[in-house]
Every structure is written in C-alpha cells, then in structure tokens.
Amino acid sequence: MNPAARALVSRRMTAGSAYGEDVPEVETGRRDRLAAQLAARDIDAALVTDMVNVRYLTGFTGSNGALLVQASGAAVFATDGRYTGQAALQCPDLPITTTRRLCADLLQTAGRIGRLAVETHSLTVDAYAALSATADPGTTVVSLDRAVETLRVVKDDGEIAALQRACAISTEALQQVLAGPLKGRSEREVARDLEWRMFALGAEAIAFDTIVAGGPNSAVPHHMPTERPLARGDLLKIDFGARVDGYHADCTRTSVLGEPADWQREIHAAVRSAQQAGVDAMVAGAAVVRPDAVARQVLDEAGWLERFTTGIGHGVGLQIHEDPFVGPRHPGRLMDRTPVTMEPGIYLPGRGGVRIEDTLVVGTGTPQVLTDAPRELLVVG
C-alpha cells in the first residue's frame, strides 16, 4: 500500500475523525441510496467501474477496482492481487473478489441479472462491448445515467471537512508566497514554491497543475508556468489548490507587482464585482444558471463581457471539476451542501488578465466561502 493510502486508512479508522467513528457506515449509506435508485428504476444491479465513483461508494483508493451493487443493497467489490491487503483495510464491510477479470467475475458471482446498469459515460466503446459480451444472454444492459455523480453533488460532514482543510492549506500557502520577494523570480519557480508550501502544510497532493502567469501571460486563462521572470508592472495570476483526503481546493487570486496602472485597477474591480454577484447568487434552490447570469450581467454593464472567455464555475470534490457545472445551459437547481467555484475573469491578449476564484459551499442563505484569502488587488513585490 502506498504511503498516501496508508495514511488515509489511518485517518478513516481513527475514532473521532472527520469521517466518524464507524467509517464503513458512510459508504454503506451511499450504496443504500444508489440501491434505492436502482429499485425505483426497475434495475436489478449496477456495475460501477469509474474509479472515483468506486472510491466514493467503498473508500478504496487503489487504481484498479469494480463494484457490483444490487437493488437489494447487497454489494461485492473486486480488485487485483496488488490491492488485496489495501482493500481489506479500506473496505472491511464488503466481500472482496481478487481477480484480473473484475467485471466478468463480479457478474458471475452475482448470478442471473435481468437489468444491469453500467457507467456508459466513462466506458470506452471496447470496454462496453466486452462487458456486454460477458453478461448473461438474458441480461439487458442499460445506462446508469451518472447516478453516482448525482449522489456526489451533496457533500456530507466528512467531505466538507476535507474540503475546508484543503482550502485552508491552499490560502495559507498563497499568503506565504505573496509575502515575497517575487520580482525577478520565474513563474515556474513561484509555482514550485507554492506547491511545496502546500505539501509542508499537510496537503497529500496538488489539486491540479498550478497556474502562475505574469504580465502578458496572465491573459492566457490556463497558462502553464515558464521561465519568464516576474517584473514590475506585471499582473500576477495564480490558480492553484491543495488536495486533502482526496478532496480538491480551487482558488485564483490576481495581484500586481508594484503600483497598479489604471487599466489594471479597472478590470480587477469589474471582475471583483462580478465574482461577488455570482457568489451572492449561490443559494440553495436557485437555478444553476442564475449565478452565471448575474456575474455576466455585471461584466456586461462594465463593458468587459466579450473579454470573458472561460467557464464561470463548477462543482468540486473527489474531482477538481464535477457536477454541477455552472453555466447558461445547465439544468436544475443548486442544492444545499454543494461545493462549487465562482471564477469570472477578464483577459486582454498581449496585456494581461484577471481572474478571481473561490471554492464555496452552497447553503440556504449566504454561502460559506472556504478559500478565505483577500480578494482586493494586492500590491506585491
């Protein structure tokens, strides 16, 4: 078992941890909710093969596994011999099959299945064909329709605690880096410095590839750090996050090296106002499209909407980008205890750009902002 997995097992099995004293009860409850959905759809069993969903339903953090959940609530987990010991520790409440033929052996173990749901959205064409051929001739294979992802949208106490820790580590590391000095350091050097500070503060990994973009590079929404040295007058955009217990933080702040120019103040103020409007609209029961609409309206009224070219928000959790995706066409309504981001920006090619992003948790009133770092245009050096 790798060190990260061993540490996670230790935390999950410790009484009084964020996950509760009897961790399998969390995953059992999740599987029970999935089983209830299967029964309501007249589906006999679901074969879960997406590893993020497998982790969510079992606690298993290895790289190879599959889970069969029946509408009755019974479940069987399969993995290969590399993970026998790890699976026994992380999935103590599940029968475990050790095999290289994960799906085939799980289906054989279950016996006759009339209607089997599979994760068509994450299977390759070849994998789906092989799975269909493996199923009993009397089995009808249907789509699970992202049922597990839907369950993952609303977070429990343990998940929110992990996100809070990831965000606290992230913002503390950022404030250490912004204390300087920064002038003359390369984008890549600053990125590595920020990442190592997150590790030193307790992150298990970085949440995604860190973006550090200075000067004209800040106008590139997903710029990758280079050896370009930071210089006086640069806008400095940093998009980053830590990962804790599998849960991802996501934060962006934009500062300036030295006294800001008027145009830098203007676009930062517009983004700041748009971001606040979007955050304020993150209320349980609101249409998912609402925060996008109000943030875009602010940018439009300021005359900068055409310079906003990226997505404005997304769910975060076991993945850095997950449901719900906040935008003009997303159906449904925001739900209580759903972590999402709000990240409008203005990007002026050849000059510079600004993005301000927070991870927050939707509530029935004011959302809880987890990435609690200053949002004003900081002057750094």
Sequence and secondary structure as in RCSB ss.txt:
>XXXX:A:sequence
MNPAARALVSRRMTAGSAYGEDVPEVETGRRDRLAAQLAARDIDAALVTDMVNVRYLTGFTGSNGALLVQASGAA
VFATDGRYTGQAALQCPDLPITTTRRLCADLLQTAGRIGRLAVETHSLTVDAYAALSATADPGTTVVSLDRAVET
LRVVKDDGEIAALQRACAISTEALQQVLAGPLKGRSEREVARDLEWRMFALGAEAIAFDTIVAGGPNSAVPHHMP
TERPLARGDLLKIDFGARVDGYHADCTRTSVLGEPADWQREIHAAVRSAQQAGVDAMVAGAAVVRPDAVARQVLD
EAGWLERFTTGIGHGVGLQIHEDPFVGPRHPGRLMDRTPVTMEPGIYLPGRGGVRIEDTLVVGTGTPQVLTDAPR
ELLVVG
>XXXX:A:secstr
  HHHHHHHHHHTSTTSTT SSTHHHHHHHHHHHHHHHHHTT  EEEE  HHHHHHHH   SSS EEEEETTS E
EEEE GGGHHHHHHH TTS EEE S HHHHHHHHH   SEEEE TTTS HHHHHHHHHHS TT EEEE TTHHHH
HHTS  HHHHHHHHHHHHHHHHHHHHHHTS  TT BHHHHHHHHHHHHHHTT SEESS  EEEEGGGGGSTT   
 S B  TT EEEEEE EEETTEE  EEEEEEESS  HHHHHHHHHHHHHHHHHHHT BTTSBTHHHHHHHHHHHH
HTT GGG  S  EEE SSSSSEEEEESTT  SB  TT EEEE  EEEETTTEEEE BEEEE BSSS EES  S  
S EEE 
